[in-house]
Amino acid sequence: MEKKISIIILSLLLLTPIYATKVTKKVKLPAGTAITIRTINKLDSQKPKKRTVFVVNGDIWDESGEVILIREGTPADVQIFIRKATAYGEKAMIQFQPISTKAFNGRLVGFKEQKVVFSGGNYKKQKKVVLPEGTSFCGYTANDLYFNIEVDE
């Protein structure tokens, strides 16, 4: 008898559809969130490359730490200024200005205007600045951004 009841209960459980309810949740990426960006290739102030690639160095979560809003490896737009050392005393320099990246849904995420400078010595001592592949620096989000995310409840 117990075996029959167990089989009936199991059959009912298998036949009963289980529905997950989708709920829209609003999440926030606050202004000032630090996003580490890294270079994919080596940079040399004496031999500037035509194309330099930058990517987000790690996943960026919403303020509650529940949802990934920007995935590791997402391309980042960065303006570059490279100056060679001169005999007139100007130091070699590589300067980055993070511009933007994109969230998981393609939404543009802008950075605060902030320059990151790597500089060398004078012309006689250190003629160039060399940044190895994987050199990282931070950009900071310019504004609060809100995202509507569908989650199972």
C-alpha positions in Angstrom: 0.0 0.0 0.0 2.8 2.5 0.9 4.5 1.6 -2.4 1.3 2.5 -4.3 1.0 5.8 -2.5 4.6 6.7 -3.2 4.2 5.9 -6.9 1.0 8.1 -7.1 2.7 11.0 -5.3 5.8 10.7 -7.5 3.6 10.6 -10.6 1.7 13.7 -9.5 4.9 15.6 -8.9 6.2 14.7 -12.3 3.0 15.7 -14.0 2.6 19.0 -12.2 4.3 21.7 -14.2 6.8 23.8 -12.2 6.8 27.4 -13.3 9.4 30.0 -12.4 8.0 33.5 -12.2 10.1 36.1 -14.0 10.4 39.3 -12.1 12.0 42.6 -13.3 14.5 43.9 -10.9 16.2 47.3 -11.1 19.9 47.3 -10.3 22.4 50.1 -10.1 26.0 50.7 -11.3 27.0 53.7 -9.2 29.0 56.7 -10.4 32.6 56.4 -9.4 32.7 52.6 -9.7 36.3 51.6 -10.4 36.8 49.5 -13.6 40.2 48.1 -14.1 41.3 48.2 -17.8 44.3 46.4 -19.2 46.3 46.5 -22.4 46.4 43.5 -24.7 49.6 44.4 -26.3 53.0 46.0 -25.4 53.3 49.7 -25.8 56.6 51.6 -26.5 56.8 55.4 -26.7 59.5 55.1 -29.4 57.5 52.7 -31.6 53.8 53.6 -31.3 51.4 51.0 -32.6 48.7 51.9 -35.0 46.1 49.8 -33.1 46.2 49.2 -29.3 43.5 47.1 -27.7 42.1 47.6 -24.2 39.7 45.3 -22.3 37.9 45.3 -18.9 40.1 43.3 -16.6 37.4 41.6 -14.4 33.6 41.2 -14.1 31.9 44.3 -12.8 28.9 43.6 -10.6 25.9 45.8 -9.6 26.1 47.6 -6.2 24.5 44.6 -4.4 26.9 42.1 -5.9 24.2 40.0 -7.4 24.3 40.7 -11.2 27.3 41.0 -13.5 26.8 44.2 -15.5 30.1 44.3 -17.4 31.9 41.1 -18.3 35.6 40.6 -18.1 37.2 41.0 -21.6 34.7 43.6 -22.8 36.5 46.0 -25.1 37.1 49.5 -23.7 37.6 52.7 -25.7 40.7 54.6 -24.5 42.3 57.6 -26.0 46.1 57.4 -26.2 48.7 60.1 -26.3 52.3 59.1 -26.8 55.3 61.4 -26.7 58.9 60.5 -27.4 61.7 62.0 -25.2 63.3 65.0 -26.7 66.8 66.5 -26.5 65.0 69.7 -25.2 64.2 68.0 -21.9 60.7 66.6 -22.5 60.3 63.2 -20.9 58.9 60.2 -22.8 55.2 59.7 -21.9 52.3 57.4 -22.6 49.0 58.8 -21.5 45.6 57.1 -21.4 42.2 58.7 -21.1 39.5 56.0 -20.6 36.4 57.0 -22.6 33.8 54.2 -22.4 33.0 50.5 -22.4 29.7 48.6 -22.8 27.5 46.8 -20.3 26.1 43.3 -20.9 23.1 44.6 -22.9 25.2 46.9 -25.2 24.5 50.1 -23.2 27.4 52.6 -23.2 29.1 53.1 -19.9 31.1 56.4 -19.8 34.1 57.1 -17.7 35.0 60.3 -15.8 37.5 62.5 -17.5 40.7 61.4 -16.0 44.2 61.0 -17.5 46.5 58.2 -16.5 50.2 59.0 -17.2 53.2 56.8 -17.5 56.4 58.9 -18.0 60.1 58.2 -18.4 63.2 60.0 -17.4 65.0 62.7 -19.4 66.4 62.2 -22.9 69.9 61.1 -21.7 68.8 58.7 -19.0 65.7 57.0 -20.3 64.6 57.7 -23.8 61.4 55.8 -23.8 58.5 54.4 -21.8 57.7 50.7 -22.3 54.5 49.2 -20.9 54.3 45.4 -21.0 51.3 43.6 -22.2 48.7 43.4 -19.4 49.5 46.8 -18.0 46.4 47.9 -16.1 44.9 51.2 -14.9 41.5 52.3 -13.5 38.7 54.2 -15.1 35.8 55.5 -13.0 32.2 55.5 -14.1 30.9 59.0 -14.8 27.2 58.6 -13.8 24.8 56.4 -11.9 23.4 53.8 -14.3 20.3 51.7 -13.7 19.4 48.4 -15.5 16.2 46.4 -15.5 17.1 42.7 -15.2 14.7 39.8 -15.5 15.3 37.2 -12.7 13.6 34.0 -11.8 11.7 34.1 -8.5 
